[in-house]
Amino acid sequence: MSKSTPVTAIAPPDRTRKEWPKHSAPATIDPARFRDVLGHYPTGIVVITAMHEQAPVGMAVGSFTSVSLTPALVGFFATRESTTWPKVREAGTFCVNVLGEEHQDICRLFATRGADKFAGLGWEPGDSGAPILDDAAAWIDCRLDRAEELGDHYLALGRVVDLGAKRASGPLIFYRGDYGGYRRRSAVNGPPAAGAAGR
Protein backbone atom coordinates (compact mmCIF):
# COMPACT_ATOMS: atom_id res chain seq x y z
CA MET A 1 0.00 0.00 0.00
CA SER A 2 1.57 3.27 -1.12
CA LYS A 3 1.98 6.14 1.30
CA SER A 4 0.13 9.37 0.56
CA THR A 5 2.21 12.51 0.01
CA PRO A 6 1.45 15.21 2.57
CA VAL A 7 -0.07 18.35 1.06
CA THR A 8 1.39 21.69 2.15
CA ALA A 9 -1.13 24.52 2.33
CA ILE A 10 -0.17 27.55 0.25
CA ALA A 11 -1.20 30.91 1.69
CA PRO A 12 -2.97 33.23 -0.72
CA PRO A 13 -0.89 36.21 -1.85
CA ASP A 14 -1.14 39.33 0.30
CA ARG A 15 -2.58 41.85 -2.13
CA THR A 16 -2.88 44.58 0.51
CA ARG A 17 0.86 45.02 0.96
CA LYS A 18 2.63 47.24 -1.52
CA GLU A 19 6.18 46.36 -2.45
CA TRP A 20 8.19 49.56 -2.54
CA PRO A 21 11.15 49.70 -4.89
CA LYS A 22 14.48 49.22 -3.19
CA HIS A 23 17.21 51.73 -3.93
CA SER A 24 20.87 51.17 -3.36
CA ALA A 25 21.32 54.88 -2.63
CA PRO A 26 19.02 57.84 -1.84
CA ALA A 27 17.73 59.76 -4.84
CA THR A 28 19.62 62.91 -5.69
CA ILE A 29 17.36 65.97 -5.85
CA ASP A 30 18.44 68.97 -7.88
CA PRO A 31 18.85 71.89 -5.41
CA ALA A 32 17.31 74.43 -7.83
CA ARG A 33 14.23 72.27 -8.35
CA PHE A 34 14.00 71.63 -4.61
CA ARG A 35 14.07 75.36 -3.90
CA ASP A 36 11.53 76.13 -6.63
CA VAL A 37 9.00 73.51 -5.51
CA LEU A 38 9.26 74.34 -1.81
CA GLY A 39 8.93 78.01 -2.70
CA HIS A 40 5.22 77.31 -3.19
CA TYR A 41 4.93 77.00 0.59
CA PRO A 42 4.71 80.46 2.23
CA THR A 43 6.83 81.18 5.30
CA GLY A 44 6.82 83.90 7.92
CA ILE A 45 9.91 85.99 8.62
CA VAL A 46 11.54 86.58 12.01
CA VAL A 47 14.74 88.19 13.17
CA ILE A 48 16.84 86.18 15.62
CA THR A 49 18.83 88.46 17.92
CA ALA A 50 21.42 87.85 20.63
CA MET A 51 24.15 89.63 22.58
CA HIS A 52 27.68 88.53 21.74
CA GLU A 53 30.69 90.09 23.45
CA GLN A 54 28.48 92.99 24.62
CA ALA A 55 27.32 93.77 21.07
CA PRO A 56 23.94 93.00 19.47
CA VAL A 57 23.88 90.51 16.59
CA GLY A 58 21.00 89.30 14.46
CA MET A 59 19.90 87.44 11.37
CA ALA A 60 16.71 87.03 9.32
CA VAL A 61 15.18 83.55 9.40
CA GLY A 62 12.28 82.07 7.42
CA SER A 63 12.25 78.68 9.14
CA PHE A 64 10.94 79.53 12.61
CA THR A 65 8.33 77.23 14.15
CA SER A 66 6.66 76.37 17.43
CA VAL A 67 7.73 72.94 18.68
CA SER A 68 6.11 72.15 22.03
CA LEU A 69 3.61 73.64 24.46
CA THR A 70 4.84 71.75 27.55
CA PRO A 71 7.63 72.57 27.92
CA ALA A 72 7.40 75.69 25.76
CA LEU A 73 9.88 75.14 22.94
CA VAL A 74 10.45 76.89 19.62
CA GLY A 75 12.92 76.20 16.85
CA PHE A 76 14.58 77.61 13.77
CA PHE A 77 17.14 76.53 11.16
CA ALA A 78 20.39 78.39 10.53
CA THR A 79 22.53 77.70 7.49
CA ARG A 80 26.02 76.33 8.08
CA GLU A 81 27.38 79.30 6.11
CA SER A 82 25.90 81.85 8.51
CA THR A 83 28.44 84.09 10.23
CA THR A 84 25.87 85.13 12.85
CA TRP A 85 24.74 81.69 13.99
CA PRO A 86 28.04 80.82 15.77
CA LYS A 87 27.67 84.03 17.80
CA VAL A 88 24.06 83.20 18.72
CA ARG A 89 25.13 79.70 19.72
CA GLU A 90 27.96 81.02 21.85
CA ALA A 91 25.62 83.53 23.53
CA GLY A 92 23.36 80.67 24.66
CA THR A 93 20.26 82.87 24.56
CA PHE A 94 18.32 84.53 21.77
CA CYS A 95 15.13 86.44 21.02
CA VAL A 96 12.74 85.75 18.15
CA ASN A 97 11.39 89.03 16.75
CA VAL A 98 8.30 88.54 14.58
CA LEU A 99 8.21 91.01 11.68
CA GLY A 100 5.09 92.70 10.34
CA GLU A 101 4.28 93.08 6.66
CA GLU A 102 5.65 96.64 6.66
CA HIS A 103 9.11 95.45 7.76
CA GLN A 104 10.57 94.36 4.43
CA ASP A 105 13.49 96.78 4.82
CA ILE A 106 14.32 95.34 8.25
CA CYS A 107 14.24 91.85 6.81
CA ARG A 108 16.59 92.77 3.98
CA LEU A 109 18.93 94.52 6.43
CA PHE A 110 19.25 91.46 8.68
CA ALA A 111 19.67 89.20 5.65
CA THR A 112 22.71 91.20 4.47
CA ARG A 113 26.07 89.86 5.56
CA GLY A 114 28.41 92.46 7.04
CA ALA A 115 25.79 95.21 7.35
CA ASP A 116 25.46 97.45 10.42
CA LYS A 117 22.17 95.78 11.23
CA PHE A 118 21.22 97.73 14.34
CA ALA A 119 22.01 101.20 13.01
CA GLY A 120 18.98 103.39 13.55
CA LEU A 121 16.92 100.58 15.12
CA GLY A 122 15.54 100.89 18.62
CA TRP A 123 15.68 97.90 20.93
CA GLU A 124 15.69 96.90 24.58
CA PRO A 125 17.18 93.83 26.27
CA GLY A 126 14.86 91.00 27.25
CA ASP A 127 15.24 88.94 30.42
CA SER A 128 17.89 86.88 28.62
CA GLY A 129 19.74 90.01 27.53
CA ALA A 130 18.91 89.41 23.85
CA PRO A 131 17.56 92.46 21.98
CA ILE A 132 13.81 92.93 21.56
CA LEU A 133 13.30 95.18 18.53
CA ASP A 134 11.00 98.16 19.06
CA ASP A 135 9.30 97.48 15.72
CA ALA A 136 8.65 93.78 16.35
CA ALA A 137 5.00 92.71 16.21
CA ALA A 138 5.74 90.00 18.78
CA TRP A 139 8.78 88.54 20.51
CA ILE A 140 9.83 85.26 22.13
CA ASP A 141 12.80 85.34 24.51
CA CYS A 142 14.62 82.00 24.70
CA ARG A 143 17.45 80.04 26.22
CA LEU A 144 19.21 77.78 23.72
CA ASP A 145 18.22 74.24 24.67
CA ARG A 146 20.17 72.33 22.03
CA ALA A 147 21.55 72.56 18.51
CA GLU A 148 21.91 69.75 16.00
CA GLU A 149 23.56 69.69 12.58
CA LEU A 150 21.13 68.46 9.92
CA GLY A 151 22.31 68.48 6.32
CA ASP A 152 23.49 71.98 5.40
CA HIS A 153 21.71 73.60 8.36
CA TYR A 154 21.69 73.65 12.15
CA LEU A 155 18.44 73.06 14.03
CA ALA A 156 18.30 75.34 17.07
CA LEU A 157 15.78 74.56 19.80
CA GLY A 158 14.97 77.28 22.30
CA ARG A 159 13.25 77.00 25.67
CA VAL A 160 10.93 79.99 26.05
CA VAL A 161 11.58 82.15 29.12
CA ASP A 162 9.28 85.06 28.25
CA LEU A 163 7.21 86.34 25.34
CA GLY A 164 4.79 89.05 24.34
CA ALA A 165 2.86 90.71 21.52
CA LYS A 166 3.28 94.44 20.99
CA ARG A 167 0.59 95.21 18.43
CA ALA A 168 -1.80 93.67 15.95
CA SER A 169 -0.04 93.62 12.60
CA GLY A 170 -0.30 91.47 9.52
CA PRO A 171 2.72 89.13 9.23
CA LEU A 172 5.51 89.51 6.73
CA ILE A 173 5.36 86.50 4.39
CA PHE A 174 7.95 85.22 1.94
CA TYR A 175 6.45 83.39 -1.03
CA ARG A 176 8.10 82.30 -4.29
CA GLY A 177 10.98 84.72 -3.98
CA ASP A 178 8.97 87.79 -2.97
CA TYR A 179 7.53 89.45 0.12
CA GLY A 180 3.84 89.85 0.85
CA GLY A 181 1.22 90.19 3.56
CA TYR A 182 -1.87 88.37 4.77
CA ARG A 183 -5.52 89.25 4.34
CA ARG A 184 -8.14 87.43 6.40
CA ARG A 185 -10.93 85.95 4.28
CA SER A 186 -12.88 83.93 6.84
CA ALA A 187 -12.91 83.38 10.57
CA VAL A 188 -11.41 80.16 11.84
CA ASN A 189 -10.84 78.67 15.25
CA GLY A 190 -7.10 79.01 14.92
CA PRO A 191 -4.15 76.85 13.86
CA PRO A 192 -3.40 73.52 15.48
CA ALA A 193 -1.52 73.80 18.72
CA ALA A 194 2.14 72.87 18.80
CA GLY A 195 2.46 69.12 19.06
CA ALA A 196 -1.01 68.51 17.66
CA ALA A 197 0.22 67.25 14.31
CA GLY A 198 -0.36 63.55 13.79
CA ARG A 199 -3.17 63.20 16.30
C-alpha positions in Angstrom: 0.0 0.0 0.0 1.6 3.3 -1.1 2.0 6.1 1.3 0.1 9.4 0.6 2.2 12.5 0.0 1.5 15.2 2.6 -0.1 18.3 1.1 1.4 21.7 2.2 -1.1 24.5 2.3 -0.2 27.6 0.2 -1.2 30.9 1.7 -3.0 33.2 -0.7 -0.9 36.2 -1.9 -1.1 39.3 0.3 -2.6 41.8 -2.1 -2.9 44.6 0.5 0.9 45.0 1.0 2.6 47.2 -1.5 6.2 46.4 -2.4 8.2 49.6 -2.5 11.1 49.7 -4.9 14.5 49.2 -3.2 17.2 51.7 -3.9 20.9 51.2 -3.4 21.3 54.9 -2.6 19.0 57.8 -1.8 17.7 59.8 -4.8 19.6 62.9 -5.7 17.4 66.0 -5.8 18.4 69.0 -7.9 18.8 71.9 -5.4 17.3 74.4 -7.8 14.2 72.3 -8.3 14.0 71.6 -4.6 14.1 75.4 -3.9 11.5 76.1 -6.6 9.0 73.5 -5.5 9.3 74.3 -1.8 8.9 78.0 -2.7 5.2 77.3 -3.2 4.9 77.0 0.6 4.7 80.5 2.2 6.8 81.2 5.3 6.8 83.9 7.9 9.9 86.0 8.6 11.5 86.6 12.0 14.7 88.2 13.2 16.8 86.2 15.6 18.8 88.5 17.9 21.4 87.9 20.6 24.1 89.6 22.6 27.7 88.5 21.7 30.7 90.1 23.5 28.5 93.0 24.6 27.3 93.8 21.1 23.9 93.0 19.5 23.9 90.5 16.6 21.0 89.3 14.5 19.9 87.4 11.4 16.7 87.0 9.3 15.2 83.6 9.4 12.3 82.1 7.4 12.2 78.7 9.1 10.9 79.5 12.6 8.3 77.2 14.2 6.7 76.4 17.4 7.7 72.9 18.7 6.1 72.2 22.0 3.6 73.6 24.5 4.8 71.7 27.6 7.6 72.6 27.9 7.4 75.7 25.8 9.9 75.1 22.9 10.5 76.9 19.6 12.9 76.2 16.9 14.6 77.6 13.8 17.1 76.5 11.2 20.4 78.4 10.5 22.5 77.7 7.5 26.0 76.3 8.1 27.4 79.3 6.1 25.9 81.8 8.5 28.4 84.1 10.2 25.9 85.1 12.8 24.7 81.7 14.0 28.0 80.8 15.8 27.7 84.0 17.8 24.1 83.2 18.7 25.1 79.7 19.7 28.0 81.0 21.9 25.6 83.5 23.5 23.4 80.7 24.7 20.3 82.9 24.6 18.3 84.5 21.8 15.1 86.4 21.0 12.7 85.7 18.1 11.4 89.0 16.8 8.3 88.5 14.6 8.2 91.0 11.7 5.1 92.7 10.3 4.3 93.1 6.7 5.7 96.6 6.7 9.1 95.4 7.8 10.6 94.4 4.4 13.5 96.8 4.8 14.3 95.3 8.2 14.2 91.8 6.8 16.6 92.8 4.0 18.9 94.5 6.4 19.3 91.5 8.7 19.7 89.2 5.6 22.7 91.2 4.5 26.1 89.9 5.6 28.4 92.5 7.0 25.8 95.2 7.4 25.5 97.4 10.4 22.2 95.8 11.2 21.2 97.7 14.3 22.0 101.2 13.0 19.0 103.4 13.6 16.9 100.6 15.1 15.5 100.9 18.6 15.7 97.9 20.9 15.7 96.9 24.6 17.2 93.8 26.3 14.9 91.0 27.3 15.2 88.9 30.4 17.9 86.9 28.6 19.7 90.0 27.5 18.9 89.4 23.9 17.6 92.5 22.0 13.8 92.9 21.6 13.3 95.2 18.5 11.0 98.2 19.1 9.3 97.5 15.7 8.6 93.8 16.3 5.0 92.7 16.2 5.7 90.0 18.8 8.8 88.5 20.5 9.8 85.3 22.1 12.8 85.3 24.5 14.6 82.0 24.7 17.5 80.0 26.2 19.2 77.8 23.7 18.2 74.2 24.7 20.2 72.3 22.0 21.6 72.6 18.5 21.9 69.8 16.0 23.6 69.7 12.6 21.1 68.5 9.9 22.3 68.5 6.3 23.5 72.0 5.4 21.7 73.6 8.4 21.7 73.6 12.1 18.4 73.1 14.0 18.3 75.3 17.1 15.8 74.6 19.8 15.0 77.3 22.3 13.2 77.0 25.7 10.9 80.0 26.0 11.6 82.1 29.1 9.3 85.1 28.2 7.2 86.3 25.3 4.8 89.1 24.3 2.9 90.7 21.5 3.3 94.4 21.0 0.6 95.2 18.4 -1.8 93.7 15.9 0.0 93.6 12.6 -0.3 91.5 9.5 2.7 89.1 9.2 5.5 89.5 6.7 5.4 86.5 4.4 7.9 85.2 1.9 6.5 83.4 -1.0 8.1 82.3 -4.3 11.0 84.7 -4.0 9.0 87.8 -3.0 7.5 89.5 0.1 3.8 89.9 0.9 1.2 90.2 3.6 -1.9 88.4 4.8 -5.5 89.3 4.3 -8.1 87.4 6.4 -10.9 86.0 4.3 -12.9 83.9 6.8 -12.9 83.4 10.6 -11.4 80.2 11.8 -10.8 78.7 15.3 -7.1 79.0 14.9 -4.2 76.9 13.9 -3.4 73.5 15.5 -1.5 73.8 18.7 2.1 72.9 18.8 2.5 69.1 19.1 -1.0 68.5 17.7 0.2 67.2 14.3 -0.4 63.6 13.8 -3.2 63.2 16.3 
